[in-house]
Amino acid sequence: MMEPDKSFYLTAFLLTIFALSTWLDVNGVWVELPLIVNQAPEGWALPSYLTLAIAISNIGPLIIILLKVFFKERLNERIFIYIEIIVGIISCILMAQYWNKTHYFAGQQRSVIFIVLVFLLGTLDTTSTVTYADYMKRYNSKLLNALYFGESLTSLLPSLLASIQGVGGEPICRENSTYPEYSSPRFSVQIYFWIFVGIIFLSLCAFLILEYSTITKSHRVPFVYQRPRISSSYELSIQLEPKSITLTEPSSMTKNGYYSLLIIAFLSSIILFGILPSIGTYAVLPYSQRAYYISSIILPISNPLSVLIGLFIRSILKYISIFILFTFATCVSLYVIIVAFLSPCPPFHDTTGGAILVISCYFLTYLVFYYIRLVIGNRVRQEYQNHSGLFWLGAASQMGSLLGAIPMYLLINIYNKFKSRNACQVYCID
């Protein structure tokens, strides 16, 4: 077997930079909230509005799914990728300039522009889950991990940037005061979002090189859409140097196997993207503000670490192994959910041991679910013959995210089933 050449690693690097435009902006908004809420009229009620806005933004992938059903393989995902990146750049520019502008709406001052921009960014990012995965049908299956690695950095980079900026940390509680005080950031929210504009612009440049440079040509897998002659199947034409072949052999993954992986991906996304992000403050804040700050730095590492595990250990697993990992991660996540539900006074509250336990469970759950997502993506890309496989995998993941986010919004903001802690206030007096 030939070793990958320099162009392979350059293509992988470009795909990694390209993938930074997936969830960077929305993840960045969540990380920056401790500074944003200080000037927002909604205060800490603002995250609930953003959660709903992002949940509604799933209308984007729903539209793409309907178009895919209608146009089938004739739908060119690259058109949507151009739109997503360019509109993402414009939205981040507007976010940098108008994040703290308020307007009188529905009887009081509200962060109307900010919420609308988050909705727009959410629409672009949720849609990218579908379109970017579909784009990878055009490249060697070994390059899929590069896309996952770049996407994983969209949670790590904002956390590192916020750490440099000085967001969060232990609040200062003055005597006889219930209002926390925080140190001033090293640079403003405006500069923070302008940095994102630069990163997403680099992503656009990487995409243009991927599309038009000859450097990546040898690692592309061209295909042509053909109307079915007798059966309803599609032929996948793959060009290999020095000659081309057409795959007509049955795929190594059955439809039942593919559907079972879609179900696991769907259920995993309910927990990974729907439930866990909604309960972070309720699960960790009972153990101290410092614990919450540490978790905000540690948890984003789980995603790139899962990709590294796939790169250096194993990126393909058997069905039974995937199911066992899914069951394990689900069980561990139940502890985090129970702790959040029992907030503000869960077991081992206000103790270092309790903080280590809940953060460890949170990290392990994220790590395993991200790894499951990686191995499922690799199996589908390498074994399922229909090159719409990754598209429907992304669609299933995004619909799982939607199904998990909406009930959590209702439980938290409508039915008030979760109780949070505020800094500089006393709880759990025995």
DRENDREN-387910 format. One record per residue (C-alpha): residue number from 1; residue in one letter; chain; x, y, z. Coordinates in steps of 0.1 Angstrom, whole numbers, plus 5000, padded with zeros to 4 digits. Layout:
% DRENDREN-387910
pos | code | unit | x | y | z
NUM | a | A | X | Y | Z
...
//
This chain:
% DRENDREN-387910
pos | code | unit | x | y | z
1 | m | A | 5000 | 5000 | 5000
2 | m | A | 5014 | 5034 | 4990
3 | e | A | 5020 | 5060 | 5017
4 | p | A | 4999 | 5092 | 5014
5 | d | A | 5019 | 5119 | 4995
6 | k | A | 5023 | 5156 | 5005
7 | s | A | 4992 | 5165 | 4985
8 | f | A | 4971 | 5142 | 5007
9 | y | A | 4982 | 5159 | 5039
10 | l | A | 4977 | 5193 | 5023
11 | t | A | 4942 | 5183 | 5012
12 | a | A | 4935 | 5171 | 5048
13 | f | A | 4947 | 5204 | 5061
14 | l | A | 4925 | 5224 | 5037
15 | l | A | 4895 | 5203 | 5047
16 | t | A | 4903 | 5210 | 5084
17 | i | A | 4904 | 5248 | 5078
18 | f | A | 4873 | 5245 | 5056
19 | a | A | 4854 | 5228 | 5084
20 | l | A | 4860 | 5256 | 5109
21 | s | A | 4831 | 5275 | 5093
22 | t | A | 4806 | 5249 | 5105
23 | w | A | 4798 | 5257 | 5142
24 | l | A | 4825 | 5282 | 5151
25 | d | A | 4802 | 5313 | 5153
26 | v | A | 4774 | 5297 | 5174
27 | n | A | 4798 | 5280 | 5197
28 | g | A | 4816 | 5313 | 5201
29 | v | A | 4784 | 5331 | 5211
30 | w | A | 4778 | 5306 | 5239
31 | v | A | 4813 | 5310 | 5252
32 | e | A | 4811 | 5348 | 5252
33 | l | A | 4777 | 5349 | 5270
34 | p | A | 4792 | 5358 | 5305
35 | l | A | 4803 | 5392 | 5289
36 | i | A | 4773 | 5396 | 5266
37 | v | A | 4746 | 5392 | 5293
38 | n | A | 4761 | 5420 | 5314
39 | q | A | 4749 | 5445 | 5288
40 | a | A | 4718 | 5426 | 5276
41 | p | A | 4684 | 5437 | 5290
42 | e | A | 4674 | 5401 | 5293
43 | g | A | 4703 | 5393 | 5316
44 | w | A | 4708 | 5355 | 5322
45 | a | A | 4674 | 5349 | 5306
46 | l | A | 4691 | 5356 | 5272
47 | p | A | 4704 | 5320 | 5268
48 | s | A | 4668 | 5307 | 5269
49 | y | A | 4659 | 5329 | 5239
50 | l | A | 4690 | 5318 | 5221
51 | t | A | 4683 | 5282 | 5227
52 | l | A | 4648 | 5286 | 5212
53 | a | A | 4662 | 5306 | 5182
54 | i | A | 4688 | 5279 | 5174
55 | a | A | 4661 | 5252 | 5178
56 | i | A | 4639 | 5270 | 5153
57 | s | A | 4669 | 5275 | 5130
58 | n | A | 4666 | 5238 | 5122
59 | i | A | 4642 | 5249 | 5095
60 | g | A | 4674 | 5252 | 5074
61 | p | A | 4683 | 5215 | 5072
62 | l | A | 4646 | 5207 | 5069
63 | i | A | 4645 | 5227 | 5037
64 | i | A | 4677 | 5210 | 5024
65 | i | A | 4662 | 5176 | 5032
66 | l | A | 4630 | 5184 | 5012
67 | l | A | 4651 | 5197 | 4983
68 | k | A | 4672 | 5165 | 4984
69 | v | A | 4641 | 5143 | 4983
70 | f | A | 4628 | 5163 | 4953
71 | f | A | 4660 | 5168 | 4933
72 | k | A | 4679 | 5137 | 4946
73 | e | A | 4715 | 5135 | 4934
74 | r | A | 4710 | 5166 | 4911
75 | l | A | 4711 | 5188 | 4942
76 | n | A | 4745 | 5205 | 4943
77 | e | A | 4755 | 5210 | 4979
78 | r | A | 4784 | 5233 | 4969
79 | i | A | 4759 | 5261 | 4962
80 | f | A | 4746 | 5260 | 4997
81 | i | A | 4782 | 5259 | 5011
82 | y | A | 4791 | 5291 | 4994
83 | i | A | 4759 | 5307 | 5008
84 | e | A | 4766 | 5295 | 5043
85 | i | A | 4802 | 5307 | 5044
86 | i | A | 4796 | 5341 | 5029
87 | v | A | 4764 | 5349 | 5049
88 | g | A | 4783 | 5336 | 5080
89 | i | A | 4811 | 5362 | 5074
90 | i | A | 4785 | 5390 | 5069
91 | s | A | 4766 | 5379 | 5100
92 | c | A | 4797 | 5379 | 5122
93 | i | A | 4806 | 5414 | 5110
94 | l | A | 4771 | 5426 | 5120
95 | m | A | 4774 | 5407 | 5153
96 | a | A | 4807 | 5425 | 5160
97 | q | A | 4791 | 5459 | 5153
98 | y | A | 4756 | 5455 | 5168
99 | w | A | 4758 | 5428 | 5195
100 | n | A | 4749 | 5452 | 5223
101 | k | A | 4722 | 5472 | 5204
102 | t | A | 4687 | 5470 | 5219
103 | h | A | 4653 | 5479 | 5206
104 | y | A | 4619 | 5484 | 5222
105 | f | A | 4598 | 5453 | 5213
106 | a | A | 4568 | 5436 | 5230
107 | g | A | 4567 | 5461 | 5258
108 | q | A | 4603 | 5464 | 5268
109 | q | A | 4639 | 5467 | 5256
110 | r | A | 4652 | 5436 | 5240
111 | s | A | 4683 | 5424 | 5221
112 | v | A | 4664 | 5420 | 5189
113 | i | A | 4693 | 5423 | 5165
114 | f | A | 4715 | 5399 | 5185
115 | i | A | 4688 | 5372 | 5187
116 | v | A | 4680 | 5375 | 5150
117 | l | A | 4717 | 5372 | 5141
118 | v | A | 4721 | 5341 | 5163
119 | f | A | 4690 | 5326 | 5146
120 | l | A | 4706 | 5333 | 5112
121 | l | A | 4740 | 5318 | 5123
122 | g | A | 4721 | 5288 | 5138
123 | t | A | 4703 | 5283 | 5104
124 | l | A | 4737 | 5283 | 5086
125 | d | A | 4754 | 5260 | 5111
126 | t | A | 4726 | 5235 | 5114
127 | t | A | 4725 | 5234 | 5076
128 | s | A | 4763 | 5229 | 5074
129 | t | A | 4759 | 5196 | 5093
130 | v | A | 4740 | 5183 | 5063
131 | t | A | 4758 | 5200 | 5034
132 | y | A | 4794 | 5196 | 5046
133 | a | A | 4790 | 5159 | 5052
134 | d | A | 4774 | 5155 | 5018
135 | y | A | 4804 | 5174 | 5002
136 | m | A | 4828 | 5146 | 5014
137 | k | A | 4814 | 5122 | 4988
138 | r | A | 4837 | 5141 | 4964
139 | y | A | 4868 | 5130 | 4983
140 | n | A | 4888 | 5100 | 4993
141 | s | A | 4870 | 5083 | 5023
142 | k | A | 4903 | 5085 | 5043
143 | l | A | 4899 | 5123 | 5043
144 | l | A | 4866 | 5123 | 5063
145 | n | A | 4885 | 5124 | 5096
146 | a | A | 4900 | 5158 | 5085
147 | l | A | 4865 | 5173 | 5083
148 | y | A | 4856 | 5159 | 5117
149 | f | A | 4888 | 5172 | 5132
150 | g | A | 4881 | 5207 | 5118
151 | e | A | 4846 | 5206 | 5131
152 | s | A | 4858 | 5195 | 5165
153 | l | A | 4880 | 5226 | 5167
154 | t | A | 4849 | 5249 | 5164
155 | s | A | 4843 | 5242 | 5201
156 | l | A | 4879 | 5243 | 5212
157 | l | A | 4890 | 5275 | 5195
158 | p | A | 4863 | 5298 | 5211
159 | s | A | 4871 | 5284 | 5245
160 | l | A | 4908 | 5291 | 5241
161 | l | A | 4901 | 5325 | 5227
162 | a | A | 4877 | 5333 | 5256
163 | s | A | 4904 | 5321 | 5281
164 | i | A | 4929 | 5345 | 5266
165 | q | A | 4903 | 5372 | 5267
166 | g | A | 4895 | 5365 | 5304
167 | v | A | 4859 | 5355 | 5302
168 | g | A | 4844 | 5338 | 5333
169 | g | A | 4866 | 5326 | 5362
170 | e | A | 4859 | 5329 | 5399
171 | p | A | 4837 | 5359 | 5407
172 | i | A | 4845 | 5384 | 5435
173 | c | A | 4818 | 5384 | 5462
174 | r | A | 4819 | 5416 | 5484
175 | e | A | 4808 | 5414 | 5520
176 | n | A | 4770 | 5418 | 5524
177 | s | A | 4766 | 5418 | 5486
178 | t | A | 4748 | 5393 | 5464
179 | y | A | 4761 | 5407 | 5432
180 | p | A | 4793 | 5391 | 5418
181 | e | A | 4821 | 5412 | 5403
182 | y | A | 4843 | 5401 | 5375
183 | s | A | 4876 | 5414 | 5362
184 | s | A | 4876 | 5433 | 5329
185 | p | A | 4884 | 5413 | 5297
186 | r | A | 4917 | 5418 | 5279
187 | f | A | 4899 | 5427 | 5247
188 | s | A | 4863 | 5436 | 5238
189 | v | A | 4834 | 5415 | 5225
190 | q | A | 4837 | 5434 | 5192
191 | i | A | 4873 | 5423 | 5187
192 | y | A | 4863 | 5387 | 5197
193 | f | A | 4837 | 5385 | 5168
194 | w | A | 4861 | 5402 | 5143
195 | i | A | 4886 | 5374 | 5150
196 | f | A | 4858 | 5350 | 5140
197 | v | A | 4853 | 5369 | 5108
198 | g | A | 4890 | 5363 | 5100
199 | i | A | 4888 | 5326 | 5107
200 | i | A | 4857 | 5321 | 5086
201 | f | A | 4873 | 5340 | 5058
202 | l | A | 4902 | 5316 | 5059
203 | s | A | 4877 | 5288 | 5057
204 | l | A | 4863 | 5303 | 5025
205 | c | A | 4898 | 5305 | 5011
206 | a | A | 4904 | 5269 | 5019
207 | f | A | 4871 | 5259 | 5002
208 | l | A | 4881 | 5279 | 4970
209 | i | A | 4915 | 5261 | 4969
210 | l | A | 4897 | 5227 | 4974
211 | e | A | 4874 | 5236 | 4945
212 | y | A | 4898 | 5251 | 4920
213 | s | A | 4933 | 5240 | 4928
214 | t | A | 4950 | 5210 | 4911
215 | i | A | 4967 | 5202 | 4944
216 | t | A | 4937 | 5182 | 4956
217 | k | A | 4927 | 5167 | 4923
218 | s | A | 4943 | 5133 | 4928
219 | h | A | 4922 | 5128 | 4960
220 | r | A | 4888 | 5137 | 4945
221 | v | A | 4863 | 5111 | 4937
222 | p | A | 4842 | 5125 | 4908
223 | f | A | 4808 | 5111 | 4903
224 | v | A | 4781 | 5116 | 4877
225 | y | A | 4743 | 5115 | 4881
226 | q | A | 4726 | 5091 | 4858
227 | r | A | 4689 | 5085 | 4855
228 | p | A | 4680 | 5049 | 4863
229 | r | A | 4676 | 5028 | 4832
230 | i | A | 4657 | 4998 | 4847
231 | s | A | 4662 | 4997 | 4884
232 | s | A | 4660 | 5027 | 4908
233 | s | A | 4696 | 5025 | 4918
234 | y | A | 4724 | 5049 | 4910
235 | e | A | 4758 | 5041 | 4896
236 | l | A | 4788 | 5057 | 4913
237 | s | A | 4816 | 5064 | 4888
238 | i | A | 4850 | 5066 | 4905
239 | q | A | 4881 | 5077 | 4886
240 | l | A | 4913 | 5060 | 4897
241 | e | A | 4946 | 5068 | 4880
242 | p | A | 4955 | 5057 | 4854
243 | k | A | 4920 | 5044 | 4844
244 | s | A | 4884 | 5047 | 4857
245 | i | A | 4860 | 5020 | 4869
246 | t | A | 4823 | 5019 | 4878
247 | l | A | 4811 | 5003 | 4909
248 | t | A | 4784 | 4977 | 4902
249 | e | A | 4791 | 4952 | 4929
250 | p | A | 4767 | 4951 | 4959
251 | s | A | 4778 | 4974 | 4988
252 | s | A | 4794 | 4959 | 5018
253 | m | A | 4768 | 4976 | 5041
254 | t | A | 4732 | 4965 | 5039
255 | k | A | 4703 | 4989 | 5041
256 | n | A | 4693 | 4975 | 5075
257 | g | A | 4728 | 4981 | 5088
258 | y | A | 4728 | 5016 | 5074
259 | y | A | 4694 | 5023 | 5090
260 | s | A | 4706 | 5010 | 5124
261 | l | A | 4735 | 5034 | 5123
262 | l | A | 4712 | 5063 | 5114
263 | i | A | 4691 | 5054 | 5145
264 | i | A | 4721 | 5054 | 5168
265 | a | A | 4733 | 5087 | 5153
266 | f | A | 4699 | 5102 | 5158
267 | l | A | 4696 | 5090 | 5194
268 | s | A | 4732 | 5101 | 5202
269 | s | A | 4725 | 5136 | 5188
270 | i | A | 4694 | 5140 | 5211
271 | i | A | 4717 | 5137 | 5241
272 | l | A | 4749 | 5152 | 5226
273 | f | A | 4735 | 5183 | 5210
274 | g | A | 4700 | 5186 | 5225
275 | i | A | 4701 | 5177 | 5262
276 | l | A | 4737 | 5181 | 5275
277 | p | A | 4743 | 5216 | 5262
278 | s | A | 4711 | 5228 | 5278
279 | i | A | 4719 | 5216 | 5313
280 | g | A | 4755 | 5226 | 5317
281 | t | A | 4750 | 5253 | 5342
282 | y | A | 4725 | 5232 | 5363
283 | a | A | 4749 | 5202 | 5364
284 | v | A | 4782 | 5220 | 5373
285 | l | A | 4774 | 5253 | 5390
286 | p | A | 4763 | 5236 | 5423
287 | y | A | 4800 | 5226 | 5427
288 | s | A | 4813 | 5263 | 5424
289 | q | A | 4818 | 5289 | 5397
290 | r | A | 4854 | 5277 | 5394
291 | a | A | 4842 | 5242 | 5385
292 | y | A | 4819 | 5257 | 5358
293 | y | A | 4848 | 5277 | 5345
294 | i | A | 4871 | 5247 | 5344
295 | s | A | 4845 | 5226 | 5327
296 | s | A | 4841 | 5252 | 5300
297 | i | A | 4878 | 5248 | 5292
298 | i | A | 4880 | 5210 | 5295
299 | l | A | 4848 | 5198 | 5278
300 | p | A | 4856 | 5213 | 5243
301 | i | A | 4888 | 5191 | 5243
302 | s | A | 4866 | 5160 | 5241
303 | n | A | 4857 | 5165 | 5204
304 | p | A | 4892 | 5169 | 5189
305 | l | A | 4904 | 5141 | 5213
306 | s | A | 4878 | 5117 | 5199
307 | v | A | 4891 | 5125 | 5164
308 | l | A | 4927 | 5118 | 5175
309 | i | A | 4915 | 5084 | 5189
310 | g | A | 4900 | 5076 | 5155
311 | l | A | 4932 | 5086 | 5137
312 | f | A | 4957 | 5067 | 5159
313 | i | A | 4937 | 5039 | 5173
314 | r | A | 4906 | 5029 | 5153
315 | s | A | 4881 | 5048 | 5132
316 | i | A | 4860 | 5017 | 5122
317 | l | A | 4841 | 4996 | 5147
318 | k | A | 4817 | 4966 | 5145
319 | y | A | 4780 | 4972 | 5150
320 | i | A | 4780 | 4955 | 5184
321 | s | A | 4809 | 4977 | 5196
322 | i | A | 4791 | 5008 | 5185
323 | f | A | 4760 | 4997 | 5203
324 | i | A | 4779 | 4989 | 5235
325 | l | A | 4796 | 5023 | 5234
326 | f | A | 4763 | 5040 | 5228
327 | t | A | 4747 | 5022 | 5258
328 | f | A | 4777 | 5031 | 5280
329 | a | A | 4776 | 5068 | 5271
330 | t | A | 4739 | 5070 | 5276
331 | c | A | 4742 | 5055 | 5311
332 | v | A | 4770 | 5079 | 5321
333 | s | A | 4750 | 5108 | 5307
334 | l | A | 4721 | 5099 | 5330
335 | y | A | 4742 | 5108 | 5360
336 | v | A | 4748 | 5143 | 5346
337 | i | A | 4711 | 5147 | 5338
338 | i | A | 4701 | 5136 | 5374
339 | v | A | 4726 | 5160 | 5389
340 | a | A | 4712 | 5188 | 5368
341 | f | A | 4677 | 5180 | 5378
342 | l | A | 4686 | 5180 | 5415
343 | s | A | 4702 | 5215 | 5412
344 | p | A | 4709 | 5237 | 5432
345 | c | A | 4717 | 5210 | 5458
346 | p | A | 4727 | 5177 | 5441
347 | p | A | 4748 | 5150 | 5458
348 | f | A | 4783 | 5161 | 5469
349 | h | A | 4774 | 5198 | 5462
350 | d | A | 4800 | 5224 | 5470
351 | t | A | 4828 | 5197 | 5472
352 | t | A | 4859 | 5192 | 5451
353 | g | A | 4851 | 5154 | 5448
354 | g | A | 4816 | 5161 | 5435
355 | a | A | 4830 | 5186 | 5409
356 | i | A | 4856 | 5161 | 5397
357 | l | A | 4829 | 5134 | 5394
358 | v | A | 4804 | 5154 | 5374
359 | i | A | 4830 | 5170 | 5351
360 | s | A | 4845 | 5136 | 5345
361 | c | A | 4811 | 5121 | 5336
362 | y | A | 4803 | 5151 | 5314
363 | f | A | 4837 | 5148 | 5296
364 | l | A | 4834 | 5110 | 5292
365 | t | A | 4799 | 5113 | 5278
366 | y | A | 4810 | 5139 | 5252
367 | l | A | 4841 | 5119 | 5243
368 | v | A | 4823 | 5086 | 5236
369 | f | A | 4794 | 5102 | 5218
370 | y | A | 4817 | 5122 | 5195
371 | y | A | 4837 | 5090 | 5189
372 | i | A | 4806 | 5071 | 5180
373 | r | A | 4797 | 5099 | 5155
374 | l | A | 4832 | 5096 | 5140
375 | v | A | 4831 | 5058 | 5135
376 | i | A | 4796 | 5058 | 5121
377 | g | A | 4806 | 5085 | 5096
378 | n | A | 4836 | 5064 | 5085
379 | r | A | 4816 | 5032 | 5081
380 | v | A | 4790 | 5050 | 5060
381 | r | A | 4816 | 5067 | 5038
382 | q | A | 4836 | 5036 | 5032
383 | e | A | 4810 | 5008 | 5031
384 | y | A | 4777 | 5023 | 5020
385 | q | A | 4776 | 5025 | 4982
386 | n | A | 4749 | 5052 | 4978
387 | h | A | 4768 | 5085 | 4980
388 | s | A | 4738 | 5101 | 4997
389 | g | A | 4747 | 5081 | 5028
390 | l | A | 4766 | 5109 | 5045
391 | f | A | 4738 | 5134 | 5036
392 | w | A | 4711 | 5114 | 5054
393 | l | A | 4735 | 5107 | 5083
394 | g | A | 4739 | 5145 | 5088
395 | a | A | 4702 | 5150 | 5085
396 | a | A | 4695 | 5123 | 5111
397 | s | A | 4720 | 5139 | 5135
398 | q | A | 4705 | 5174 | 5131
399 | m | A | 4669 | 5161 | 5136
400 | g | A | 4681 | 5144 | 5167
401 | s | A | 4695 | 5178 | 5179
402 | l | A | 4662 | 5194 | 5172
403 | l | A | 4642 | 5167 | 5190
404 | g | A | 4664 | 5171 | 5221
405 | a | A | 4666 | 5209 | 5222
406 | i | A | 4628 | 5217 | 5221
407 | p | A | 4617 | 5196 | 5251
408 | m | A | 4647 | 5209 | 5271
409 | y | A | 4636 | 5244 | 5263
410 | l | A | 4601 | 5237 | 5276
411 | l | A | 4613 | 5219 | 5307
412 | i | A | 4638 | 5247 | 5316
413 | n | A | 4620 | 5279 | 5305
414 | i | A | 4583 | 5270 | 5306
415 | y | A | 4579 | 5244 | 5333
416 | n | A | 4609 | 5255 | 5354
417 | k | A | 4620 | 5219 | 5362
418 | f | A | 4656 | 5230 | 5365
419 | k | A | 4669 | 5254 | 5392
420 | s | A | 4702 | 5272 | 5386
421 | r | A | 4726 | 5288 | 5411
422 | n | A | 4736 | 5325 | 5412
423 | a | A | 4770 | 5336 | 5422
424 | c | A | 4775 | 5351 | 5457
425 | q | A | 4742 | 5336 | 5471
426 | v | A | 4739 | 5309 | 5498
427 | y | A | 4722 | 5276 | 5490
428 | c | A | 4717 | 5242 | 5506
429 | i | A | 4716 | 5253 | 5543
430 | d | A | 4711 | 5221 | 5564
//
